[in-house]
Amino acid sequence: MTPKRSTLSSYLDRFAPPEGFLLLMLSVFVGACTGLASVFFVKLIFAIQDFSYGTISGLLPFLGKWIYLIAPILGGLLVGPLILMAHEAKGHGVPEVMQALILRGGRIRARVAAAKIMASALCIGTGGSAGREGPIIQVGAALGSSVGQVLRLSDERIRNLVACGAAAGIAATFNAPMAGVAFAIEVLMCGLQMRAFGNVVIAAVSAVVVSRAIIGDRFAFQVPAYSLNSPGEIILYLILGLMAALVGIMFMKMLDFSENIFDDWKFPQLFKPAVGSLLLGLLGVAYMNLPDLTFPAGSAAHGSGVVMPIPHMYGAGFPFIQAAIQNHAALWILFILILLKPLATSLTLGSGNSGGVFAPSLFTGAVLGGAMGHLFNHWFPSIANNPGAYALVGMAALFSATARAPLTAMLIVFEMSNDYAMILPLMVAGVTASYFSQWLHPESIYTMKLAKRGVRFVEGRDMDIMQAVKVSEVMRSKPVTVHKDASISEVMALFQETNILGFPVLADDDKLCGIITLQDMHRAQSQPNFSSKNLRVADLAVEDPITVYPDEPIWVAIQKMSPRDLARLPVISRDGSGRLSGIISRSDILRAYDVGIVRKQRGQIVEHQVELRKQKENGYVEFVLQQEDTCNNAMVRDLSLPDTINMVSIKRGGQILIPRGQTVLKEGDVITVYGRIKDINDIKGFLNACQLPAQKP
């Protein structure tokens, strides 16, 4: 069953333009389209905001401050159905792009772009505490991916176009092309080669050109001429970086806690965004009842002749960031918002609403920096006389702490403010925040969601594979062991009997107390005056051997074994008892790589397979036979297949076998069946709980 090729794809196959030229033109196209999408997205947000707070307040003046509760709830009710239509539109978007790059070769469904724009615009426009950068990154990535899929490009080329779209999204939103390119490299870790890097640059420039042509060349913030007053002030910026790391970790933990609460809550997903918006609205109403609040220019909605101020923590919060940078914000408000902005964002995104965490990170950093700038100015007036400068640096520091992207943070502040005078404070605070945050909290705000799904995002595709497999999945859980009081002759006999080169040594309570290898025995026997008469295993065993835990990824075992040239590692329980859980050897690590490859192939196709099942009644489906499957080592004739299912072939060790009644199924077989997809899904005895890793078109 051969899929139809698009007209454009057929044309390109026929005339075969140079690949470099084709990708360059596609980069321009993706960048320009993302620039248009960014402009539309921003204007849509402002239109919804003016309608939600200006027009509705003008038509229903009796609502008063309760509009700050009603508008977010209405937005949440509208977002719910959009999330059900495209679940990738939920949350802040960047983790979904990263997962597509790892598991699906950069393939993202086209509908995600439309759903993300509408859901995020409704959320942010009605007051949701979220940024517009994450959504436009996902929209640009989806555009790039869709172009690559239509033209049937390779995974590598599609990933490049995804990076082009993501960089273009950042570039167009912030008018910051260099920061867009840095984000694609530093956060998405696209591993770009020089030619691919050039494509990303072109896409970012194209997006900015389109954006500037429509809304003009503007900077996100107007920044006074700040500079470093004294070399000693660097110490204060270093302290700001440390504080940004702590606040950034607080932000990430709050968001993670909120996501866990809402994900575990047995409540219809359709209405969860509205519940989060309800809690946000209550927070907003309480905030607007605080005394002596001031609102900077641009922080109000206009509609039906009504000017309605917006709570500072609602939306992206750029007007208040501007006020903090220009030192126009009161100290007590800055301190309150250090807590309220992360809380508002956690309620918004944790409940399933749509938006980004980029702007909330900048906002939280600005209020933190502004607050600390005021304190430093009070304590050290001769050194720190510009609190607004600390707000500017705080933006970069806190984003570095949450995203682990100090280069992107520095560039985006440079380009948004058009001020390069603060490069030293930005470097010190940004790098300090990034390293200190990573030391305390290994996952970034983008990767912690992937980590919960078992997806590890690090540079190097092979290490990605080895991070996704745990030690417990490939270790030998019942290894041959010896007691510490066993005689040397008993151990030598065991070496000869089993042909195993090393044994864990256990104490009376089955606690691991060492490891003994054949090499240890030979080394001892080569010593003068060696006598095994009174020696026990404990006398020759290596005490306190290096160990791993069952729940650690395989790459941890690799990192411990490789530098020391170890052939095996004992696996002990994490409960602190020291009991042996198993042992892992080099051959187990090779098997782990195979498991990781199969798992990666599953991930690359599973989403596409689900979509095909919705569209097609019949089709070919491939199953990978796993060790735990009930039909492992069974004959084909013993399988209870329905009449609507036919087994077509078995791929084993590079050979294609035609299945017959007496054919025995073995672990690792790739079995192709054809039939009604619905029936394939209903087969309970066939491959038991094995997931479906691949499907032929």
C-alpha positions, -999 to 999 in steps of 0.1 A, spaced: 0 0 0 20 30 -12 12 64 1 4 92 -23 32 117 -28 25 154 -28 27 172 -62 55 194 -49 74 163 -36 70 146 -70 82 178 -87 113 180 -66 120 143 -72 118 150 -109 139 181 -112 162 174 -82 174 209 -72 207 210 -51 199 199 -16 217 229 0 197 253 -21 164 235 -14 170 236 24 180 272 22 148 282 4 127 261 29 144 279 58 134 312 43 99 299 39 96 285 74 111 316 89 88 340 70 57 319 79 67 318 115 72 356 115 36 360 101 23 336 127 40 355 155 25 388 144 -9 372 141 -5 356 175 4 388 193 -24 408 177 -49 381 186 -38 381 222 -43 419 225 -76 416 208 -89 390 232 -75 409 261 -92 441 251 -125 422 246 -122 403 278 -115 432 301 -124 463 281 -155 454 261 -171 431 286 -165 455 315 -181 483 294 -211 462 286 -214 447 321 -201 474 345 -217 458 375 -191 430 374 -165 454 387 -134 435 399 -151 402 395 -142 404 358 -107 393 370 -123 360 380 -148 355 352 -126 362 323 -99 336 331 -126 310 338 -142 316 304 -108 313 288 -102 280 305 -135 267 293 -126 275 258 -91 261 260 -103 227 273 -118 214 239 -88 227 220 -64 206 242 -85 175 236 -82 181 199 -44 183 200 -30 172 234 4 186 224 -10 221 228 -13 216 266 13 233 287 43 253 276 51 236 243 89 233 243 91 199 260 68 186 232 91 199 206 121 183 224 103 150 226 95 151 189 132 157 182 142 127 203 116 101 196 99 110 163 126 124 141 112 159 145 77 149 133 49 171 147 13 170 136 2 200 116 -29 206 136 -7 214 166 2 248 152 -35 259 148 -45 245 182 -16 260 200 -21 295 186 -58 295 195 -55 279 229 -25 301 240 -42 333 227 -74 325 246 -54 316 278 -31 346 278 -57 371 265 -81 362 292 -55 366 319 -36 333 320 -2 338 336 19 325 307 42 338 279 38 338 242 73 326 234 68 289 241 37 287 219 53 304 190 83 281 193 60 252 191 41 267 162 73 275 143 86 240 150 53 225 138 54 245 106 90 234 99 81 198 106 50 199 84 70 212 55 96 185 59 69 158 61 51 170 30 83 169 11 92 135 27 126 147 39 149 126 61 147 128 99 179 149 99 164 174 75 131 176 94 150 182 126 168 210 110 136 226 98 121 222 133 152 241 147 146 267 120 110 272 131 118 273 168 146 299 162 123 319 140 96 319 167 120 334 194 135 358 169 101 372 157 86 374 192 115 393 208 130 409 177 161 390 186 175 368 158 208 359 176 189 348 207 166 326 185 196 308 170 212 304 204 180 289 218 178 263 190 214 253 198 215 256 236 180 245 247 169 222 219 205 209 214 200 203 178 237 194 172 238 216 141 265 212 116 277 244 98 253 241 68 224 234 91 235 262 114 233 286 84 197 275 77 187 283 113 203 317 110 185 324 77 152 313 92 156 336 122 165 366 100 136 359 77 112 359 107 125 392 120 124 408 86 87 399 82 79 409 118 96 443 114 79 449 80 45 446 97 48 460 132 81 480 128 115 478 143 110 480 180 127 468 211 108 449 237 120 472 265 133 507 268 163 505 290 182 534 306 219 536 301 231 513 329 268 504 335 290 487 360 297 513 387 325 495 404 345 462 401 332 454 435 296 454 422 304 421 405 301 404 439 265 418 442 256 404 408 271 371 418 248 371 448 219 379 425 228 349 404 228 326 435 194 340 445 181 336 410 190 299 411 171 294 443 140 313 431 142 294 397 142 261 415 112 272 436 95 282 403 102 248 388 91 228 418 59 248 421 51 241 384 60 204 388 38 201 419 9 218 402 12 195 371 13 164 393 -17 175 413 -39 181 382 -26 151 363 -34 128 392 -68 143 398 -96 121 386 -116 149 370 -126 155 333 -96 168 314 -120 191 295 -126 212 326 -92 211 343 -80 243 326 -111 261 339 -104 250 374 -69 263 372 -82 295 358 -107 297 387 -79 296 412 -59 321 392 -89 344 392 -93 343 429 -57 352 432 -62 381 408 -92 394 426 -74 393 460 -44 411 444 -64 439 429 -78 446 464 -44 455 477 -39 492 485 -18 517 466 -14 496 434 1 514 405 -1 503 369 25 511 343 16 522 307 5 493 286 -9 472 314 -46 480 307 -72 467 283 -92 491 261 -127 484 247 -161 501 244 -146 533 258 -134 515 290 -98 514 302 -94 484 326 -61 477 344 -48 441 343 -33 424 374 5 425 372 8 387 373 -17 382 344 -5 375 309 31 378 300 36 409 322 59 429 299 46 463 310 55 456 346 89 442 336 95 476 319 85 494 351 110 472 371 138 479 347 132 517 349 130 515 387 93 526 388 80 497 409 75 498 446 97 474 467 68 457 485 50 449 452 83 434 438 86 411 468 50 400 466 53 392 429 85 371 434 60 345 449 28 354 431 41 352 395 54 316 398 23 306 417 0 322 390 20 305 362 19 271 380 -19 273 384 -23 283 348 0 258 331 -2 230 356 -40 227 351 -36 222 314 -39 257 300 -16 267 271 12 292 272 50 295 277 73 298 307 98 320 289 81 353 298 72 343 334 109 334 340 119 369 327 92 385 348 102 367 380 138 375 374 130 412 368 111 415 401 137 395 420 165 417 406 145 448 412 139 439 448 175 430 454 186 461 436 166 482 461 182 463 490 217 466 476 211 503 470 200 507 507 230 488 521 257 499 496 245 532 481 279 541 468 282 509 447 247 498 438 229 531 428 208 516 399 182 491 411 168 489 376 201 474 364 196 445 387 161 439 373 177 437 339 203 413 349 178 393 370 158 386 339 188 368 323 198 351 356 165 335 364 160 324 328 194 308 329 185 291 362 153 276 348 163 269 312 200 262 317 207 285 288 230 314 299 241 323 263 204 326 252 196 347 282 225 371 276 217 375 239 180 380 245 186 408 270 211 424 247 187 423 217 156 432 237 172 462 253 197 473 227 222 477 255 255 459 256 271 478 285 260 452 311 278 423 295 300 415 326 271 414 351 250 394 327 278 368 323 285 365 360 249 363 371 237 341 342 265 315 344 263 314 383 226 309 382 228 282 356 255 262 373 242 265 408 206 256 397 218 226 378 238 214 409 207 216 431 181 205 405 195 185 376 165 189 353 156 222 336 121 236 334 119 221 299 134 187 306 117 179 339 85 170 321 104 147 298 122 131 327 88 121 342 80 104 309 113 85 309 127 106 281 162 120 286 174 149 265 212 152 264 236 159 236 245 128 217 219 105 203 235 73 215 236 86 251 200 96 247 192 59 240 212 47 270 196 72 293 161 59 284 170 23 297 172 16 334 197 -8 350 168 -30 363 157 -37 328 188 -55 317 206 -66 349 207 -103 359 186 -104 390 198 -138 402 235 -138 398 258 -165 411 272 -154 444 297 -166 470 297 -163 508 324 -143 524 335 -173 545 337 -197 515 370 -214 510 393 -205 481 390 -240 467 352 -237 466 355 -204 446 380 -219 422 357 -248 415 329 -223 409 350 -204 384 357 -236 365 321 -248 367 303 -215 355 330 -199 333 320 -166 350 349 -143 358 336 -125 389 312 -131 417 295 -108 443 305 -116 478 277 -117 504 276 -116 542 252 -136 564 223 -112 558 227 -112 520 243 -78 522 269 -71 496 303 -69 512 327 -72 482 334 -87 448 359 -113 438 373 -120 403 394 -146 387 420 -120 382 421 -114 420 427 -151 425 455 -153 400 471 -122 415 471 -138 449 484 -171 437 514 -153 421 525 -140 454 554 -159 472 544 -181 501 508 -182 489 487 -208 507 450 -212 503 447 -235 533 434 -209 558 422 -182 534 386 -173 529 369 -153 501 368 -122 523 406 -122 525 409 -117 487 377 -99 477 376 -62 469 358 -45 497 332 -18 491 330 -22 453 315 4 430 278 -2 427 247 11 409 210 13 418 183 -5 398 164 27 390 195 45 375 199 48 337 224 26 320 246 56 312 254 59 349 268 23 348 288 31 317 303 62 333 314 41 363 327 12 344 345 28 315 372 49 333 381 19 355 379 -7 328 354 -27 350 337 -58 334 308 -59 359 290 -39 386 269 -51 415 234 -36 417 222 -29 452 189 -18 466 183 19 471 166 14 505 200 16 523 201 -21 533 230 -29 509 212 -60 497 222 -73 463 196 -68 436 216 -81 407 247 -76 386 253 -59 353 281 -67 328 293 -53 295 272 -78 276 241 -64 295 250 -29 284 251 -41 248 217 -56 253 205 -23 268 216 -5 236 194 -29 216 165 -23 240 170 15 236 170 13 199 137 -6 198 122 18 223 133 48 202 118 32 171 86 27 190 85 63 200 92 76 165 61 58 151 36 55 178 19 88 173 17 84 136 3 49 141 -25 62 163 -34 88 137 -35 61 110 -57 39 131 -82 67 132 -82 71 94 -79 36 81 -99 5 86 -72 -20 74 -35 -18 74 -1 -34 81 12 -34 116 45 -45 129 50 -60 164 84 -64 181 83 -96 202 97 -90 237 110 -115 263 80 -110 286 54 -117 258 32 -148 264 36 -160 228 74 -160 231 87 -195 220 52 -205 208 43 -219 174 23 -198 150 -4 -225 149 -9 -220 187 -19 -183 183 -56 -176 185 -58 -150 157 -92 -138 144 -102 -145 108 -97 -108 100 -60 -110 108 -32 -125 87 4 -129 97 24 -118 67 61 -122 76 87 -125 104 119 -106 103 147 -123 122 184 -115 122 183 -97 88 162 -125 72 125 -125 62 107 -157 71 73 -167 58 53 -178 88 40 -214 88 22 -234 114 53 -249 129 73 -217 129 84 -208 164 83 -172 175 114 -159 192 123 -128 212 133 -99 189 112 -111 160 96 -83 140 62 -97 131 41 -81 104 3 -87 103 -24 -74 81 -60 -69 88 -87 -47 104 -69 -23 127 -97 -25 153 -93 -63 155 -55 -59 158 -60 -36 188 -84 -62 204 -60 -91 204 -52 -99 240 -33 -131 238 -11 -119 209 22 -103 222 4 -96 255 13 -61 267 38 -53 239 34 -18 226 31 -12 188 64 3 177 60 6 140 34 6 112 38 5 75 19 29 54 
